[in-house]
Amino acid sequence: MTGGNLGSARLPLGSIMDIATALGLLSGFGVVFSLIMLDGGHFGEYFSDHAVVVVFGGATAATMIRFPFSVMIHGLPMGLRYCFTMRSVKPRELIEEITKIADVVRKSGPMALESMEISDPFLAQGARYIADGYDRDFIRDTMERDRDNFLMHLDEGSKIYRAFGDCAPAWGMIGTILGMVSMFANMSDPSKLGPAMATALLATLYGAVIANLITLPLADKLHVKVEEEDVSRSLIIDGILLIRDAKSSSLVREMLIAYLPHNHREDPAAEAA
């Protein structure tokens, strides 16, 4: 099928900036910078190339050992993109849109989907399969494979960020130990004790901030998104298969309502009344 609007949707439905992630990072760095200013320090005092090399270099090296390079190439950018982008679509909204598609197919036939605008790419893919007349097994196998591959790559991103977060504090401690060794090796020169101790402590600071403010929170955010995407894409697959079986729109709605929590299963019209 070359015409229609089904193939034009490229971005997820309601794809917008995840304000919570951005605000959380800005707030966290704001707290750190505010404490530095309140203590009367200067930002230059909190920079150490020794700590940067130890923490970033060591954590990156350890993460590369844990994962194949191909996994890191796909997982890092994909994870970062989905950490800062969220799908505002909710299961109820998906159910309503799938119900409309089922109603259109029942009234006008599958070919009517060619002129129907569907903003969710995964749902548009399934509707395109229906319009093109693919059999049920092909639709189920293809969409399930697509869902599983997407979730696998998203989960890989979560694991990579979590691994980096696990390594960063340990490498910060390694930097601290190296700094203390340098400090004890120069006990005869009191002028070098202060800078050596500062370098040692900055490595621990960098490792703690990177792990607890950046990588581990991002890993948890990705884990949440994996679960959300699993639910929404499984809902779409079931809805598309029901439409392919020519089920009525009311039956499609009733069967997909099972994806909603019990306290969200009331009919919207009844809630409004």
NUKEKE-315525 format. One line per field, with one value per residue: chain; x, y, z of N, C-alpha, C in turn; residue in one letter. Coordinates in Angstrom, 1 decimal, m for minus. Each point is the difference from the previous one (the first is absolute). Layout:
<recs>
unit = (A/...);
n_east = (X/...);
n_north = (Y/...);
n_up = (Z/...);
ca_east = (X/...);
ca_north = (Y/...);
ca_up = (Z/...);
c_east = (X/...);
c_north = (Y/...);
c_up = (Z/...);
code = (A/...);
</recs>
This chain:
<recs>
unit = (A/A/A/A/A/A/A/A/A/A/A/A/A/A/A/A/A/A/A/A/A/A/A/A/A/A/A/A/A/A/A/A/A/A/A/A/A/A/A/A/A/A/A/A/A/A/A/A/A/A/A/A/A/A/A/A/A/A/A/A/A/A/A/A/A/A/A/A/A/A/A/A/A/A/A/A/A/A/A/A/A/A/A/A/A/A/A/A/A/A/A/A/A/A/A/A/A/A/A/A/A/A/A/A/A/A/A/A/A/A/A/A/A/A/A/A/A/A/A/A/A/A/A/A/A/A/A/A/A/A/A/A/A/A/A/A/A/A/A/A/A/A/A/A/A/A/A/A/A/A/A/A/A/A/A/A/A/A/A/A/A/A/A/A/A/A/A/A/A/A/A/A/A/A/A/A/A/A/A/A/A/A/A/A/A/A/A/A/A/A/A/A/A/A/A/A/A/A/A/A/A/A/A/A/A/A/A/A/A/A/A/A/A/A/A/A/A/A/A/A/A/A/A/A/A/A/A/A/A/A/A/A/A/A/A/A/A/A/A/A/A/A/A/A/A/A/A/A/A/A/A/A/A/A/A/A/A/A/A/A/A/A/A/A/A/A/A/A/A/A/A/A/A);
n_east = (0.8/m0.2/m1.3/m0.8/m0.4/m0.2/0.7/m0.8/m0.6/0.8/m0.6/0.3/m1.2/m0.1/0.9/0.3/0.5/0.7/m0.9/m0.5/0.4/m0.4/m1.2/0.0/0.6/m0.8/m1.0/0.4/0.3/m1.3/m0.3/0.7/m0.4/m1.2/0.2/0.5/m1.0/m0.8/0.8/m0.3/m0.3/1.0/m0.7/1.0/m0.3/m1.2/1.0/0.1/1.0/0.7/m1.0/0.0/1.3/0.1/m1.0/0.1/1.4/0.1/m1.1/0.5/1.2/m0.4/m0.8/1.0/0.6/m1.0/0.0/m0.5/1.0/m0.5/m0.1/1.2/0.4/m0.8/0.5/1.2/0.0/m0.4/0.8/1.0/m0.3/m0.2/1.2/0.3/m0.6/m1.2/m0.7/m0.6/0.0/m1.2/0.0/m0.7/0.9/0.9/m0.7/m0.1/1.2/0.3/m0.9/0.5/1.2/m0.4/m0.5/1.1/0.7/m0.8/0.1/1.4/0.5/1.0/m0.4/m1.1/0.9/0.1/m1.2/0.2/0.0/1.2/0.0/m0.5/1.3/0.1/m0.9/0.7/1.0/m0.7/m0.4/1.2/0.4/m1.0/0.3/1.2/m0.8/1.0/0.4/m0.8/0.5/0.0/m1.1/m0.4/0.5/m0.3/m1.2/m0.2/0.5/m0.7/m1.0/0.3/0.3/m1.1/m0.7/0.6/0.0/m1.3/m0.2/0.6/m0.7/m1.1/0.4/0.3/m1.1/m0.6/0.6/m0.2/m1.2/0.0/0.6/m0.7/m0.8/0.1/m0.1/m1.1/m0.3/0.2/m0.6/m0.9/0.0/m0.1/m1.0/m0.5/0.2/m0.4/m1.0/m0.1/0.2/m0.8/0.1/1.1/m0.9/m0.2/0.7/0.4/m0.1/m0.2/0.7/0.8/m0.3/0.1/1.1/0.5/m0.4/0.6/0.8/0.0/0.2/0.9/0.6/m0.2/0.4/1.0/0.3/m0.1/0.6/0.9/0.9/0.1/m0.3/0.9/0.8/m0.3/0.2/1.1/0.3/m0.4/0.8/0.9/m0.4/0.0/1.2/0.3/m0.6/0.5/1.1/m0.1/m0.4/0.9/0.9/m0.4/0.1/1.2/0.4/m0.6/0.6/1.2/m0.5/m0.1/0.6/m1.1/m0.2/m1.2/0.1/0.5/m0.9/m1.0/0.6/0.1/m1.2/0.3/0.6/m1.2/0.5/m0.4/0.7/0.6/m0.8/m0.4/m1.1/0.7/m1.1/0.1/1.4/m0.2/m0.9);
n_north = (m1.2/0.9/m0.1/1.1/0.0/m1.3/0.2/1.0/m0.8/0.9/1.0/m0.4/m0.6/1.3/m0.2/0.2/1.1/m0.9/0.9/m1.1/m0.7/0.9/0.1/m1.3/m0.1/1.0/m0.5/m1.1/0.4/0.5/m1.1/m0.7/0.8/m0.1/m1.3/m0.1/0.8/m0.8/m1.0/0.9/m1.1/m0.3/0.1/0.8/0.2/m0.1/0.4/m1.3/0.2/m0.1/0.7/0.9/m0.1/0.0/0.9/0.9/0.1/m0.1/0.8/0.8/m0.2/0.1/1.0/0.4/m0.3/0.6/0.9/m0.6/0.3/m0.9/m0.6/0.5/m0.3/m1.1/m0.5/0.6/0.2/m1.2/m0.4/0.7/m0.4/m1.2/0.3/0.7/m1.0/0.5/m1.2/1.1/m0.9/m0.2/m1.1/0.8/0.9/m0.9/m0.3/1.3/0.2/m1.0/0.5/1.3/m0.6/m0.7/1.2/0.6/m1.0/m0.1/1.3/0.2/m1.0/m1.0/0.1/0.2/m1.0/m0.1/0.5/m0.9/1.1/m0.6/0.6/m1.1/0.0/m0.5/0.8/1.0/m0.6/m0.2/1.3/0.2/m0.9/0.6/1.3/m0.6/m0.4/0.2/m1.3/m0.6/m1.2/0.4/0.6/m1.1/m0.8/0.8/0.3/m1.2/m0.4/0.9/m0.3/m1.2/0.3/0.8/m0.8/m0.9/0.8/0.3/m1.3/m0.2/1.0/m0.5/m1.2/0.6/0.8/m1.1/m0.7/1.1/0.0/m1.3/0.3/1.0/m0.4/m1.2/0.5/0.6/m1.1/m0.6/1.0/m0.2/m1.4/0.2/0.8/m0.9/m0.9/0.9/0.1/m1.3/m0.1/1.1/m0.8/m0.1/0.1/0.7/0.7/m1.2/0.1/1.4/0.3/m0.8/0.5/1.2/m0.3/m0.6/1.1/0.7/m1.0/0.0/1.3/m0.1/m1.0/0.6/1.2/m0.5/m0.8/0.9/0.8/m0.7/m0.9/m0.2/1.3/0.2/m0.9/0.6/1.1/m0.6/m0.5/1.1/0.6/m1.0/0.1/1.4/m0.1/m0.9/0.8/1.1/m0.6/m0.7/1.1/0.6/m0.9/m0.1/1.4/0.0/m1.0/0.7/1.1/m0.6/m0.4/1.3/0.2/0.1/1.3/m0.4/m1.1/0.7/1.0/m0.9/m0.5/1.2/0.1/m1.2/0.8/0.5/0.8/m0.8/1.0/m0.5/m1.0/1.0/0.0/0.7/m0.4/m1.2/0.1/0.5/m1.0);
n_up = (0.0/m0.9/0.0/0.3/1.2/m0.3/m1.1/0.3/0.9/0.5/0.6/1.2/0.3/m0.1/m0.9/1.2/0.3/0.6/0.4/0.5/m1.1/m0.8/0.7/0.1/m1.2/m0.4/0.7/m0.4/m1.2/0.1/0.6/m0.9/m1.0/0.5/0.3/m1.2/m0.4/0.7/m0.3/m0.9/m0.7/m0.8/m1.1/m0.2/1.3/m0.7/m0.8/m0.4/m0.9/1.1/0.7/m1.0/m0.2/1.3/0.3/m1.0/0.0/1.3/0.2/m1.0/0.5/1.2/m0.4/m0.7/1.1/0.6/m0.9/m1.0/m0.9/m0.7/1.2/0.3/m1.3/0.2/1.2/m0.1/m1.3/m0.1/1.0/m0.5/m1.3/0.4/0.6/m1.1/m0.5/0.2/0.0/m0.3/m1.1/0.4/0.7/0.8/m0.2/0.3/1.0/0.3/m0.3/0.7/0.9/m0.2/0.1/1.1/0.4/m0.4/0.5/1.0/0.0/m0.2/0.8/m0.2/m1.3/0.9/0.5/m1.3/0.2/1.0/0.7/0.1/1.2/0.5/m0.1/1.2/0.4/m0.6/0.5/1.2/0.0/m0.3/1.0/0.8/m0.3/0.2/0.9/0.9/0.0/0.9/m0.4/m1.3/0.1/0.7/m0.9/m1.0/0.5/0.4/m1.1/m0.7/0.8/m0.2/m1.2/m0.1/0.7/m0.8/m1.0/0.4/0.2/m1.2/m0.5/0.6/m0.5/m1.1/0.2/0.3/m1.0/m0.8/0.4/m0.3/m1.1/m0.2/1.0/m0.5/m1.2/0.6/0.6/m1.2/m0.6/1.0/m0.2/m1.3/0.2/0.9/m1.0/m1.0/0.8/0.3/m1.3/0.2/1.0/m0.7/m1.0/1.1/m1.0/m0.1/1.3/0.0/m1.1/0.6/1.2/m0.6/m0.7/1.1/0.7/m0.9/m0.1/1.3/0.0/m1.0/0.6/1.2/m0.6/m0.7/1.0/1.0/m0.9/m0.6/0.1/1.4/0.2/m1.0/0.6/1.1/m0.6/m0.5/1.2/0.5/m0.9/0.4/1.2/m0.1/m0.7/0.9/0.9/m0.4/m0.3/1.1/0.6/m0.7/0.3/1.3/0.0/m0.6/0.8/1.0/m0.5/m0.1/1.2/m0.4/1.2/0.7/m0.2/0.3/m0.7/m0.9/0.2/0.1/m1.1/m0.5/0.6/m0.3/m1.0/0.3/0.9/1.0/0.6/m1.1/0.3/0.7/m0.6/m0.9/m0.8/0.6/m0.2/m1.2/m0.1);
ca_east = (m0.8/0.8/m0.7/m0.5/0.7/0.5/1.4/0.6/0.3/1.4/0.3/m1.0/m1.1/0.2/1.4/0.4/1.2/m0.3/0.3/0.5/1.5/0.8/m0.1/0.7/1.4/0.3/m0.1/1.1/1.2/m0.2/0.3/1.5/0.7/m0.4/0.9/1.4/0.0/m0.3/1.3/1.0/1.0/0.0/m0.2/1.3/0.6/m0.6/0.3/1.2/0.1/0.4/m1.2/m0.7/0.6/m0.2/m1.4/m0.6/0.7/m0.1/m1.4/m0.3/0.8/m0.7/m1.2/0.4/0.3/m1.3/m0.9/0.6/0.0/m1.2/m1.1/0.2/m0.3/m1.5/m0.7/0.2/m0.8/m1.4/m0.4/0.0/m1.1/m1.2/0.0/m0.5/m1.2/m1.0/m1.2/m1.1/m1.2/m0.4/m0.7/m1.3/0.0/0.2/m1.3/m1.0/0.4/m0.1/m1.4/m0.4/0.5/m0.8/m1.3/0.2/0.2/m1.3/m1.0/0.5/0.9/1.4/0.6/m0.2/1.1/1.0/m0.2/m0.2/1.2/0.3/1.3/1.0/0.6/m0.3/m1.4/m0.1/0.6/m1.0/m1.1/0.5/m0.1/m1.4/m0.4/0.7/m0.6/0.9/m0.7/0.1/1.2/1.1/m0.2/0.4/1.4/0.8/m0.1/0.6/1.5/0.3/m0.1/1.1/1.3/0.1/0.1/1.3/0.9/m0.2/0.5/1.5/0.4/m0.1/1.1/1.2/0.1/0.1/1.3/0.9/m0.3/0.6/1.4/0.5/0.5/1.2/1.2/0.3/0.8/1.3/0.6/0.3/1.2/1.2/0.4/0.6/1.4/0.8/0.1/0.9/1.3/0.6/m0.2/1.1/m0.3/m1.4/m0.8/m0.7/m1.0/m1.3/m0.4/m0.1/m1.2/m1.1/m0.1/m0.6/m1.4/m0.8/m0.3/m1.2/m1.2/m0.4/m0.6/m1.3/m0.9/m0.3/m0.8/m1.3/m0.8/m0.1/m0.1/m1.0/m1.4/m0.4/m0.3/m1.4/m1.0/m0.1/m0.7/m1.4/m0.5/m0.1/m1.2/m1.0/m0.1/m0.4/m1.4/m0.7/0.2/m0.8/m1.4/m0.2/0.0/m1.3/m1.1/0.1/m0.5/m1.4/m0.5/0.2/m1.0/m1.3/m0.8/m0.6/0.7/m0.3/0.7/1.5/0.2/m0.2/1.1/1.2/m0.1/0.7/1.3/0.0/m0.2/m1.4/m0.6/m0.1/m0.8/m1.3/m0.3/0.3/m1.3/m0.5/0.8/m0.4/m1.3);
ca_north = (1.2/1.2/1.2/0.1/0.7/m1.0/0.0/1.3/0.2/m0.5/0.2/m0.6/0.9/0.8/0.0/1.3/0.0/m0.5/1.1/m0.5/m0.3/1.3/0.7/m0.7/0.3/1.4/0.2/m0.7/0.8/1.3/m0.2/m0.1/1.3/0.9/m0.3/0.5/1.4/0.4/m0.3/1.0/m0.6/0.4/m1.2/m0.5/m0.9/m1.3/m0.7/m0.7/m0.8/m1.4/m0.7/m0.2/m1.2/m1.2/m0.3/m0.2/m1.0/m1.3/m0.5/m0.3/m1.2/m1.2/m0.2/m0.6/m1.4/m0.7/m0.1/0.1/1.4/0.2/0.3/1.3/1.0/0.2/0.2/1.3/1.1/m0.3/0.2/1.5/0.6/m0.3/0.6/1.4/0.0/m0.9/m0.1/0.4/m0.8/m0.9/m1.2/0.4/0.7/m1.0/m0.8/0.8/0.1/m1.4/m0.2/0.7/m0.7/m1.2/0.4/0.4/m1.2/m0.6/0.7/0.4/m1.0/0.3/1.0/1.4/0.4/0.7/1.4/0.3/0.5/m0.7/0.7/m1.0/m0.8/m1.5/m0.3/0.3/m1.2/m1.0/0.4/m0.1/m1.4/m0.3/0.6/m0.7/m1.3/m1.0/m0.9/0.2/m0.5/0.9/1.2/m0.2/m0.3/1.1/1.1/m0.5/0.1/1.4/0.4/m0.7/0.6/1.4/m0.1/m0.5/1.1/1.0/m0.6/0.1/1.4/0.0/m0.7/0.7/1.1/m0.5/m0.5/1.2/0.5/m0.9/0.1/1.4/0.2/m0.9/0.7/1.2/m0.5/m0.3/1.3/0.5/m0.7/0.5/1.4/m0.2/m0.5/1.1/0.9/m0.6/m0.1/1.3/0.5/0.9/1.4/0.4/0.8/m0.9/m0.8/0.5/m0.4/m1.4/m0.4/0.5/m0.9/m1.3/0.1/0.3/m1.2/m0.6/0.9/m0.2/m1.3/0.0/0.8/m0.7/m1.2/0.3/1.1/m0.2/m1.3/m0.8/0.5/m0.3/m1.5/m0.3/0.6/m0.9/m1.2/0.4/0.1/m1.3/m0.6/0.7/m0.3/m1.3/0.0/0.7/m0.7/m1.2/0.4/0.3/m1.3/m0.7/0.7/m0.2/m1.3/0.0/0.6/m0.9/m1.0/0.7/0.1/1.3/1.0/m0.1/m1.2/0.4/0.8/m0.8/m1.0/0.8/0.7/m0.8/0.6/1.1/m0.3/m0.1/1.2/0.9/m0.7/0.5/0.7/1.4/0.7/m0.2/0.8/1.4/0.2);
ca_up = (0.0/m0.1/0.3/1.3/1.1/1.0/0.0/0.2/1.4/0.3/1.4/0.8/0.3/1.2/0.3/0.5/1.0/1.3/0.9/1.3/m0.1/m0.2/1.2/1.0/m0.2/0.3/1.4/0.7/m0.2/0.7/1.4/0.2/m0.3/1.1/1.2/m0.2/0.1/1.4/0.7/m0.4/m0.8/m1.4/m0.8/m0.4/1.0/m0.1/m1.2/0.0/m1.2/0.5/0.3/m1.2/m0.7/0.8/0.1/m1.3/m0.7/0.6/m0.1/m1.4/m0.3/0.7/m0.7/m1.3/0.3/0.4/m1.2/m1.3/m0.5/m0.8/1.0/0.5/m1.0/m0.2/1.2/0.6/m0.6/0.1/1.4/0.3/m0.7/0.7/1.4/m0.1/m0.8/0.5/m0.7/0.9/m0.2/1.1/m0.5/m0.3/m1.3/m1.1/m0.1/m0.8/m1.4/m0.6/m0.2/m1.2/m1.2/m0.2/m0.5/m1.4/m0.8/0.0/m0.8/m1.3/m0.5/0.4/m0.8/0.5/0.9/m0.8/0.1/1.4/0.6/1.3/0.4/0.7/m1.1/0.1/m0.3/m1.4/m0.6/0.0/m0.9/m1.4/m0.3/m0.2/m1.3/m1.1/0.0/0.5/0.9/1.4/0.5/m0.4/0.8/1.4/0.1/m0.4/1.0/1.2/m0.2/0.1/1.4/0.9/m0.4/0.6/1.4/0.3/m0.2/1.1/1.2/m0.1/0.5/1.4/0.6/m0.2/0.9/1.3/0.1/0.2/1.4/1.0/m0.1/0.3/1.4/0.2/m0.6/0.8/1.2/m0.5/m0.1/1.3/0.5/m0.7/0.6/1.3/m0.2/m0.3/1.2/0.9/m0.6/0.1/1.4/0.4/m0.6/0.4/m1.0/m1.0/0.6/m0.2/m1.3/m0.2/0.6/m0.8/m1.1/0.4/0.3/m1.2/m0.7/0.7/m0.3/m1.3/m0.1/0.6/m0.7/m1.3/0.3/0.7/m0.6/m1.5/m0.6/0.6/m0.3/m1.4/m0.2/0.6/m0.9/m1.2/0.4/0.0/m1.4/m0.6/0.5/m0.7/m1.4/m0.1/0.1/m1.1/m1.3/0.1/m0.2/m1.4/m0.7/0.2/m0.7/m1.4/m0.3/0.1/m1.1/m1.1/0.1/m0.2/1.2/0.1/0.8/1.4/0.5/0.0/1.2/1.2/0.2/0.3/1.3/1.0/0.2/0.9/1.4/0.3/0.3/m1.2/m1.0/m0.2/m1.3/0.1/0.0/1.4/0.9/m0.2/0.6);
c_east = (0.9/m0.8/m0.5/0.9/0.7/1.5/0.7/0.4/1.4/0.3/m1.1/m1.1/0.2/1.5/0.5/1.2/m0.5/0.5/0.6/1.5/0.8/0.0/0.8/1.5/0.4/m0.1/1.2/1.3/m0.1/0.3/1.5/0.6/m0.4/0.8/1.4/0.0/m0.3/1.2/1.1/1.1/m0.1/0.0/1.3/0.6/m0.6/0.2/1.4/0.1/0.3/m1.3/m0.9/0.5/m0.3/m1.4/m0.6/0.7/m0.1/m1.4/m0.3/0.7/m0.7/m1.3/0.2/0.3/m1.2/m0.8/0.7/m0.1/m1.3/m1.2/0.2/m0.4/m1.5/m0.6/0.2/m0.8/m1.5/m0.5/m0.1/m1.2/m1.4/m0.1/m0.6/m1.2/m1.0/m1.2/m1.2/m1.3/m0.2/m0.8/m1.5/m0.1/0.3/m1.2/m1.0/0.4/m0.1/m1.5/m0.5/0.4/m0.9/m1.4/0.1/0.1/m1.4/m0.9/0.4/0.9/1.4/0.6/m0.2/1.1/1.0/m0.1/m0.2/1.4/0.2/1.4/1.0/0.6/m0.3/m1.4/m0.3/0.6/m1.0/m1.2/0.4/m0.1/m1.4/m0.4/0.6/m0.5/0.9/m0.8/0.3/1.4/1.2/m0.1/0.5/1.5/0.9/m0.1/0.6/1.6/0.4/0.0/1.1/1.3/0.1/0.2/1.4/1.0/m0.1/0.5/1.5/0.5/m0.1/1.1/1.3/0.2/0.1/1.4/1.0/m0.2/0.6/1.6/0.5/0.4/1.2/1.2/0.3/0.8/1.4/0.8/0.4/1.3/1.3/0.4/0.6/1.4/0.9/0.2/1.0/1.4/0.7/m0.2/1.1/m0.2/m1.4/m0.8/m0.7/m1.1/m1.5/m0.5/m0.2/m1.3/m1.3/m0.3/m0.7/m1.5/m0.9/m0.3/m1.2/m1.3/m0.5/m0.8/m1.4/m1.0/m0.5/m1.0/m1.4/m0.8/m0.3/m0.3/m1.1/m1.4/m0.4/m0.3/m1.4/m1.0/m0.2/m0.8/m1.6/m0.5/m0.1/m1.4/m1.2/m0.2/m0.4/m1.6/m0.7/0.2/m0.7/m1.5/m0.3/0.0/m1.4/m1.2/0.0/m0.5/m1.5/m0.7/0.1/m1.0/m1.4/m0.9/m0.7/0.7/m0.3/0.7/1.5/0.2/0.0/1.2/1.3/0.0/0.7/1.4/0.0/m0.1/m1.5/m0.7/m0.1/m0.8/m1.4/m0.1/0.2/m1.3/m0.6/0.7/m0.4/m1.4/0.1);
c_north = (1.2/1.3/0.1/0.6/m1.0/0.0/1.3/0.3/m0.6/0.2/m0.7/1.0/0.8/0.1/1.4/m0.1/m0.5/1.0/m0.5/m0.3/1.3/0.8/m0.7/0.2/1.4/0.2/m0.7/0.8/1.4/m0.2/m0.1/1.3/1.0/m0.3/0.5/1.5/0.4/m0.2/1.0/m0.5/0.5/m1.3/m0.6/m0.9/m1.4/m0.7/m0.6/m0.9/m1.5/m0.7/m0.3/m1.2/m1.3/m0.5/m0.3/m1.1/m1.4/m0.6/m0.4/m1.3/m1.2/m0.3/m0.7/m1.5/m0.8/m0.3/0.0/1.4/0.3/0.3/1.4/1.0/0.2/0.4/1.4/1.1/m0.3/0.2/1.5/0.7/m0.3/0.5/1.4/0.1/m1.0/0.0/0.4/m0.8/m0.9/m1.2/0.3/0.7/m1.0/m0.9/0.7/0.1/m1.4/m0.3/0.7/m0.7/m1.2/0.4/0.4/m1.3/m0.7/0.7/0.2/m1.0/0.4/1.1/1.4/0.5/0.8/1.5/0.5/0.4/m0.7/0.5/m0.9/m0.9/m1.5/m0.3/0.2/m1.2/m1.2/0.2/m0.2/m1.5/m0.5/0.4/m0.8/m1.5/m1.1/m0.9/0.2/m0.4/1.0/1.3/m0.2/m0.3/1.2/1.1/m0.5/0.1/1.4/0.5/m0.6/0.6/1.4/m0.1/m0.5/1.1/1.0/m0.6/0.0/1.4/0.1/m0.7/0.7/1.2/m0.5/m0.5/1.2/0.6/m0.9/0.2/1.4/0.2/m0.8/0.7/1.3/m0.4/m0.3/1.3/0.6/m0.7/0.4/1.4/m0.1/m0.6/1.1/1.0/m0.6/0.0/1.4/0.6/1.0/1.4/0.4/0.7/m0.9/m0.9/0.4/m0.3/m1.5/m0.5/0.5/m0.9/m1.3/0.1/0.4/m1.2/m0.7/0.8/m0.2/m1.4/0.0/0.8/m0.7/m1.1/0.3/1.1/m0.3/m1.4/m0.9/0.5/m0.2/m1.4/m0.3/0.6/m0.8/m1.3/0.3/0.1/m1.3/m0.6/0.7/m0.4/m1.5/m0.1/0.6/m0.8/m1.3/0.3/0.3/m1.3/m0.7/0.7/m0.2/m1.4/m0.2/0.7/m0.9/m1.2/0.5/0.0/1.4/1.0/m0.1/m1.2/0.3/0.8/m0.8/m0.9/0.8/0.7/m0.8/0.5/1.2/m0.5/0.0/1.3/1.0/m0.7/0.6/0.7/1.5/0.8/m0.1/0.9/1.4/0.3/0.1);
c_up = (0.0/0.3/1.5/1.0/1.0/0.1/0.3/1.5/0.4/1.5/0.9/0.3/1.3/0.4/0.4/1.0/1.3/1.1/1.3/0.0/m0.1/1.3/1.1/m0.2/0.3/1.5/0.7/m0.2/0.7/1.5/0.2/m0.2/1.2/1.2/m0.2/0.2/1.5/0.8/m0.3/m0.9/m1.5/m0.8/m0.5/1.0/0.0/m1.3/0.2/m1.2/0.5/0.3/m1.2/m0.7/0.7/m0.1/m1.3/m0.8/0.6/m0.1/m1.4/m0.4/0.6/m0.7/m1.4/0.2/0.2/m1.3/m1.3/m0.5/m0.8/0.8/0.5/m1.1/m0.2/1.3/0.6/m0.7/0.1/1.4/0.3/m0.6/0.8/1.4/m0.1/m0.8/0.6/m0.9/0.9/m0.2/1.1/m0.5/m0.4/m1.4/m1.2/m0.2/m0.8/m1.4/m0.8/m0.2/m1.2/m1.3/m0.3/m0.5/m1.5/m0.9/m0.1/m1.0/m1.5/m0.6/0.3/m0.9/0.4/0.9/m0.8/0.2/1.4/0.6/1.4/0.4/0.7/m1.1/0.1/m0.3/m1.5/m0.8/m0.1/m0.9/m1.5/m0.4/m0.3/m1.4/m1.2/0.0/0.4/1.0/1.4/0.6/m0.3/0.9/1.4/0.1/m0.2/1.1/1.3/m0.1/0.1/1.4/0.8/m0.4/0.6/1.5/0.4/m0.1/1.1/1.3/0.1/0.5/1.5/0.7/m0.1/0.9/1.5/0.3/0.3/1.4/1.1/0.0/0.5/1.4/0.3/m0.6/0.7/1.2/m0.5/m0.1/1.4/0.6/m0.7/0.5/1.3/0.0/m0.3/1.2/1.0/m0.5/0.1/1.4/0.4/m0.5/0.4/m1.0/m0.9/0.7/m0.3/m1.4/m0.2/0.7/m0.7/m1.2/0.4/0.3/m1.2/m0.8/0.6/m0.3/m1.4/m0.2/0.6/m0.7/m1.3/0.2/0.5/m0.6/m1.5/m0.4/0.6/m0.1/m1.4/m0.2/0.6/m0.9/m1.2/0.4/0.0/m1.4/m0.7/0.4/m0.7/m1.4/m0.2/0.1/m1.2/m1.3/0.1/m0.2/m1.5/m0.8/0.1/m0.7/m1.5/m0.4/0.1/m1.2/m1.3/0.0/m0.2/1.2/0.0/0.9/1.5/0.6/0.1/1.3/1.3/0.3/0.3/1.3/1.1/0.3/1.0/1.5/0.4/0.3/m1.2/m1.1/m0.2/m1.3/0.2/0.1/1.4/1.0/m0.1/0.6/1.5);
code = (M/T/G/G/N/L/G/S/A/R/L/P/L/G/S/I/M/D/I/A/T/A/L/G/L/L/S/G/F/G/V/V/F/S/L/I/M/L/D/G/G/H/F/G/E/Y/F/S/D/H/A/V/V/V/V/F/G/G/A/T/A/A/T/M/I/R/F/P/F/S/V/M/I/H/G/L/P/M/G/L/R/Y/C/F/T/M/R/S/V/K/P/R/E/L/I/E/E/I/T/K/I/A/D/V/V/R/K/S/G/P/M/A/L/E/S/M/E/I/S/D/P/F/L/A/Q/G/A/R/Y/I/A/D/G/Y/D/R/D/F/I/R/D/T/M/E/R/D/R/D/N/F/L/M/H/L/D/E/G/S/K/I/Y/R/A/F/G/D/C/A/P/A/W/G/M/I/G/T/I/L/G/M/V/S/M/F/A/N/M/S/D/P/S/K/L/G/P/A/M/A/T/A/L/L/A/T/L/Y/G/A/V/I/A/N/L/I/T/L/P/L/A/D/K/L/H/V/K/V/E/E/E/D/V/S/R/S/L/I/I/D/G/I/L/L/I/R/D/A/K/S/S/S/L/V/R/E/M/L/I/A/Y/L/P/H/N/H/R/E/D/P/A/A/E/A/A);
</recs>
